[in-house]
Amino acid sequence: MRYVGMQTQIMRNNMRSILLLMMFPAIILAMVWLFFAIIAFIQTKSGSEYVENPMDWDFVWEQFIATIPWVIAGVAIWFVIAYFFNASMIKHATGARPLTRMENPRVYNIVENLTIACGMDMPQINVVDDPQLNAFASGIDKKSYTVTLTTGIINLLDDEELAGVVGHELTHIRNRDTKLLITSIIFVGIISTLISLVVRMIYSMALYGGGRDSKEKGGGAIVMLLVGLVCSAIAYFFMLMTRFAISRKREYMADAGGAELCGNPLALASALRKISADPGLGQTGRDDVAQLFIVHPQGLTSGIMSFFGSMFSTHPDTRKRIEILEQF
């Protein structure tokens, strides 16, 4: 098996990035429309003065159209901030710090030799103080491209194994996988944050509702928030489905590219076997950021988020990846 189709993969990832940019806002707007539709339905059943017809679609569309500019502006501001500050956000989430050449010339030499071999610019190198093993690539352009390694993977892999891992991450950068994944992370993060806010508001209102009058008013507000929570959960579900647009084949492609760069597929297979036995970076607690990791740490999320995350995993089975590498 030989790594082929680099330009094709780059073109596909660029197209997927554009599609995701269009799809995620569409899902958010659909969620807003559904929210007003459900509210109109509830008002109809409760005999609300705002609804005269069995279903007042004028109310739904008027509210939806009035909300569109605010939704688009909010999503756009969030996206621009997250897009251009993604490097610092990921560093904060993972606890990464820059790794200097003086601190570890071995790692620098491995990365530098591989970048020269494939004719790409030297990315930044970060390290996470984690005795377990993991690695990931991030960034959206030459200024922000970064390869991050845990102290565990640096200390426990030999030079050939580490070269295979670094080659894998460099291939993600060359294929524009990181740009695609970060786009996904930003939009999924919007909905995740919205769900968290709504849940906290419902909890606070239920716990500190006050007297009878305030409880009656609070009851209506809680119903509104519950509707918002349902709509947000539906939007989150569909956003997870879009993760299939980020094909699991990207990991196989990166494995093939890493094997070709380091010249030793068995070394990368050995590295994956060691990483999967003790994957690090689990302290991030964020399944969206874990999309970037070479091996996904299990148990990052709990409850319904964990259930959906496992259903729509962006990582193929590590054993299968190892089997393919051993067939080179």
C-alpha positions as CSV (number, residue, x, y, z in Angstrom):
1,M,0.0,0.0,0.0
2,R,1.5,3.3,-1.0
3,Y,0.4,6.9,-0.2
4,V,-1.1,8.5,-3.2
5,G,-3.6,11.2,-4.1
6,M,-2.2,14.1,-2.0
7,Q,-3.6,16.8,-4.3
8,T,-6.9,15.0,-4.6
9,Q,-7.2,14.8,-0.8
10,I,-6.3,18.5,-0.4
11,M,-9.0,19.4,-2.9
12,R,-11.6,17.2,-1.2
13,N,-10.8,18.7,2.2
14,N,-11.0,22.2,0.9
15,M,-14.4,21.4,-0.6
16,R,-15.5,19.8,2.7
17,S,-14.4,22.9,4.6
18,I,-16.6,25.1,2.3
19,L,-19.6,22.7,2.7
20,L,-19.2,22.6,6.5
21,L,-19.1,26.5,6.5
22,M,-22.5,26.4,4.7
23,M,-24.0,23.4,6.5
24,F,-23.4,24.4,10.2
25,P,-25.1,27.8,9.9
26,A,-28.0,26.2,8.1
27,I,-28.4,23.7,10.9
28,I,-28.4,26.6,13.5
29,L,-31.0,28.6,11.5
30,A,-33.1,25.4,11.2
31,M,-32.9,25.0,15.0
32,V,-34.1,28.6,15.5
33,W,-37.0,28.1,13.1
34,L,-38.0,24.9,14.9
35,F,-37.9,26.7,18.2
36,F,-40.5,29.3,17.1
37,A,-42.6,26.6,15.4
38,I,-42.8,24.6,18.7
39,I,-43.6,27.8,20.7
40,A,-46.4,28.6,18.3
41,F,-47.7,25.1,18.6
42,I,-47.7,25.3,22.5
43,Q,-49.4,28.7,22.3
44,T,-52.1,27.2,20.1
45,K,-52.7,24.3,22.5
46,S,-52.8,26.7,25.5
47,G,-55.1,29.2,23.9
48,S,-52.6,31.9,23.8
49,E,-53.8,35.4,22.7
50,Y,-50.9,35.5,20.2
51,V,-52.4,32.7,18.1
52,E,-55.7,33.0,16.5
53,N,-55.4,30.2,13.9
54,P,-54.8,26.5,14.6
55,M,-51.2,27.1,13.7
56,D,-50.0,30.7,13.3
57,W,-47.3,30.3,10.6
58,D,-47.1,34.1,10.2
59,F,-45.9,34.3,13.8
60,V,-43.3,31.6,13.2
61,W,-41.9,33.3,10.0
62,E,-42.0,36.8,11.4
63,Q,-40.1,35.8,14.5
64,F,-37.7,33.7,12.5
65,I,-37.0,36.4,9.9
66,A,-36.5,39.0,12.7
67,T,-34.0,36.7,14.4
68,I,-31.9,35.8,11.4
69,P,-29.6,38.8,11.4
70,W,-28.9,38.4,15.1
71,V,-28.2,34.7,14.7
72,I,-25.9,35.2,11.6
73,A,-24.1,38.1,13.4
74,G,-23.6,36.0,16.6
75,V,-22.4,32.9,14.7
76,A,-20.1,35.0,12.5
77,I,-18.5,36.8,15.4
78,W,-18.0,33.6,17.3
79,F,-16.6,31.9,14.3
80,V,-14.1,34.7,13.4
81,I,-12.9,34.9,17.0
82,A,-12.5,31.1,17.3
83,Y,-11.0,30.7,13.8
84,F,-8.3,33.2,14.4
85,F,-7.6,32.4,18.0
86,N,-8.0,28.6,17.7
87,A,-4.3,28.0,18.4
88,S,-4.4,29.7,21.8
89,M,-7.7,27.9,22.6
90,I,-6.3,24.5,21.8
91,K,-3.2,25.2,23.8
92,H,-5.3,26.3,26.7
93,A,-7.5,23.2,26.4
94,T,-4.6,20.7,26.3
95,G,-2.1,22.6,28.4
96,A,0.4,22.7,25.6
97,R,3.5,24.9,25.7
98,P,6.3,25.6,23.1
99,L,9.1,23.1,22.9
100,T,12.5,24.8,22.2
101,R,15.3,23.2,20.2
102,M,17.6,23.6,23.2
103,E,15.1,21.8,25.4
104,N,14.9,18.8,23.1
105,P,17.1,18.8,20.0
106,R,16.1,15.1,19.3
107,V,12.5,16.0,18.6
108,Y,13.5,19.1,16.6
109,N,15.9,17.1,14.4
110,I,13.2,14.5,13.7
111,V,10.6,17.1,12.7
112,E,13.1,19.2,10.7
113,N,14.4,16.1,8.7
114,L,10.8,15.1,7.8
115,T,9.8,18.5,6.7
116,I,12.8,18.8,4.5
117,A,12.0,15.3,3.1
118,C,8.5,16.3,2.1
119,G,9.3,19.9,1.1
120,M,7.1,21.7,3.6
121,D,7.8,24.6,6.1
122,M,8.8,23.8,9.6
123,P,5.7,23.9,11.9
124,Q,5.8,25.0,15.5
125,I,6.4,22.3,18.0
126,N,4.5,22.1,21.3
127,V,4.7,19.7,24.2
128,V,2.1,18.7,26.8
129,D,3.4,17.6,30.2
130,D,1.5,14.2,30.2
131,P,3.3,10.9,31.0
132,Q,0.8,9.1,28.7
133,L,1.1,9.0,24.9
134,N,-0.6,11.1,22.3
135,A,0.1,13.6,19.6
136,F,-1.9,15.9,17.3
137,A,-1.5,18.5,14.5
138,S,-3.4,21.8,14.5
139,G,-3.5,25.2,12.7
140,I,-5.1,26.8,9.7
141,D,-2.1,28.3,7.9
142,K,1.7,28.4,7.8
143,K,1.9,30.7,10.8
144,S,-0.3,28.6,13.0
145,Y,0.6,25.0,11.9
146,T,1.7,23.1,15.0
147,V,2.7,19.6,15.9
148,T,2.0,18.8,19.6
149,L,3.5,15.8,21.5
150,T,3.1,14.6,25.0
151,T,6.2,14.1,27.2
152,G,5.1,10.5,27.4
153,I,5.3,9.9,23.7
154,I,8.6,11.7,23.4
155,N,10.2,9.6,26.2
156,L,8.6,6.2,25.5
157,L,9.0,5.9,21.7
158,D,12.2,5.3,19.9
159,D,13.4,7.6,17.1
160,E,11.8,5.5,14.3
161,E,8.4,5.3,16.1
162,L,8.4,9.0,16.9
163,A,9.3,9.8,13.3
164,G,6.3,7.8,12.1
165,V,4.0,9.7,14.5
166,V,5.4,13.1,13.4
167,G,5.1,12.0,9.8
168,H,1.5,11.2,10.4
169,E,0.8,14.7,11.9
170,L,2.7,16.4,9.1
171,T,0.6,14.6,6.6
172,H,-2.5,16.0,8.3
173,I,-1.1,19.5,7.8
174,R,-0.2,18.8,4.2
175,N,-3.7,17.4,3.5
176,R,-5.4,20.4,5.1
177,D,-7.1,18.0,7.6
178,T,-6.4,20.4,10.5
179,K,-8.3,23.3,8.8
180,L,-11.2,21.1,8.2
181,L,-11.3,19.7,11.8
182,I,-11.0,23.1,13.4
183,T,-13.9,24.4,11.3
184,S,-16.0,21.5,12.7
185,I,-14.7,22.0,16.3
186,I,-15.8,25.7,16.2
187,F,-19.4,25.0,15.1
188,V,-19.9,22.0,17.3
189,G,-18.6,24.1,20.2
190,I,-21.3,26.8,19.5
191,I,-24.1,24.3,20.0
192,S,-22.4,22.6,23.0
193,T,-22.0,25.9,24.7
194,L,-25.6,26.8,24.0
195,I,-26.8,23.5,25.4
196,S,-24.7,24.0,28.6
197,L,-26.1,27.6,29.1
198,V,-29.7,26.5,28.6
199,V,-29.3,23.6,31.1
200,R,-27.7,25.9,33.7
201,M,-30.5,28.5,33.3
202,I,-33.2,25.8,33.7
203,Y,-31.5,24.5,36.8
204,S,-31.1,28.0,38.3
205,M,-34.8,28.9,37.6
206,A,-36.0,25.6,39.0
207,L,-33.8,26.0,42.1
208,Y,-34.3,29.7,42.8
209,G,-37.8,30.3,41.4
210,G,-39.0,32.4,44.3
211,G,-42.7,32.9,45.3
212,R,-45.9,31.8,43.7
213,D,-46.1,34.6,41.1
214,S,-42.5,34.3,40.2
215,K,-42.8,30.6,39.9
216,E,-45.8,30.9,37.5
217,K,-43.7,33.3,35.4
218,G,-40.7,31.1,35.8
219,G,-42.7,28.1,34.7
220,G,-43.4,29.7,31.4
221,A,-39.7,30.6,31.0
222,I,-38.7,27.1,31.9
223,V,-41.0,25.7,29.2
224,M,-39.3,28.1,26.7
225,L,-35.9,27.0,27.8
226,L,-36.9,23.3,27.6
227,V,-38.0,23.9,24.0
228,G,-34.7,25.6,23.3
229,L,-32.9,22.6,24.9
230,V,-34.7,20.2,22.7
231,C,-34.0,22.2,19.6
232,S,-30.3,22.5,20.6
233,A,-30.1,18.8,21.2
234,I,-31.5,18.1,17.7
235,A,-29.1,20.6,16.1
236,Y,-26.2,18.9,18.1
237,F,-27.3,15.5,16.7
238,F,-27.3,16.7,13.1
239,M,-23.9,18.4,13.7
240,L,-22.5,15.2,14.9
241,M,-23.8,13.5,11.7
242,T,-21.8,16.0,9.7
243,R,-18.7,14.6,11.2
244,F,-19.1,11.9,8.7
245,A,-18.2,14.5,6.2
246,I,-14.8,14.4,7.9
247,S,-14.1,10.9,6.6
248,R,-12.3,8.4,8.8
249,K,-10.2,7.8,5.7
250,R,-8.2,10.9,6.7
251,E,-6.5,8.8,9.4
252,Y,-5.7,6.1,7.0
253,M,-4.3,8.7,4.6
254,A,-2.2,10.2,7.4
255,D,-1.0,6.8,8.4
256,A,0.1,6.1,4.8
257,G,1.8,9.5,4.5
258,G,3.5,9.0,7.9
259,A,4.7,5.6,6.9
260,E,6.1,6.9,3.6
261,L,7.8,9.8,5.2
262,C,9.6,7.8,7.9
263,G,10.2,5.0,5.5
264,N,9.2,2.4,8.1
265,P,5.5,1.4,8.3
266,L,6.1,-1.1,11.0
267,A,7.6,1.6,13.2
268,L,4.4,3.6,13.0
269,A,2.3,0.5,13.6
270,S,4.4,-0.2,16.7
271,A,3.9,3.5,17.8
272,L,0.1,3.2,17.4
273,R,0.1,0.0,19.4
274,K,1.9,1.7,22.3
275,I,-0.3,4.8,22.1
276,S,-3.5,2.9,22.1
277,A,-2.4,0.9,25.2
278,D,-2.0,4.2,27.2
279,P,-3.4,7.2,25.3
280,G,-2.9,10.6,26.9
281,L,-4.5,14.0,26.7
282,G,-7.6,12.7,28.4
283,Q,-7.5,15.6,30.8
284,T,-8.8,17.9,28.1
285,G,-12.3,16.6,28.7
286,R,-13.3,17.8,25.3
287,D,-14.4,15.4,22.6
288,D,-14.3,18.0,19.9
289,V,-10.6,18.8,20.5
290,A,-9.9,15.0,20.7
291,Q,-10.8,14.8,17.0
292,L,-7.3,16.1,16.4
293,F,-5.5,13.4,18.4
294,I,-3.7,10.5,16.7
295,V,-5.6,8.1,19.0
296,H,-8.8,9.2,20.6
297,P,-8.8,8.8,24.5
298,Q,-12.0,7.1,25.6
299,G,-14.2,8.4,28.3
300,L,-13.8,12.1,27.6
301,T,-17.5,12.8,27.9
302,S,-20.3,11.2,29.8
303,G,-24.0,10.5,29.4
304,I,-25.8,11.4,26.1
305,M,-22.8,13.3,24.7
306,S,-20.6,10.2,25.2
307,F,-23.3,8.0,23.5
308,F,-23.5,10.3,20.4
309,G,-19.8,10.8,20.3
310,S,-19.2,7.1,20.1
311,M,-21.8,6.7,17.4
312,F,-20.2,9.3,15.2
313,S,-16.6,8.8,16.0
314,T,-14.1,10.4,13.6
315,H,-11.4,7.9,14.3
316,P,-11.3,4.4,12.8
317,D,-10.4,1.4,15.0
318,T,-6.7,1.5,15.9
319,R,-6.3,-2.2,15.4
320,K,-7.5,-1.9,11.9
321,R,-5.0,0.9,11.2
322,I,-2.2,-1.2,12.6
323,E,-3.2,-4.2,10.4
324,I,-3.1,-2.1,7.3
325,L,0.3,-0.6,8.2
326,E,1.7,-4.1,8.7
327,Q,0.6,-5.0,5.2
328,F,2.9,-2.5,3.6
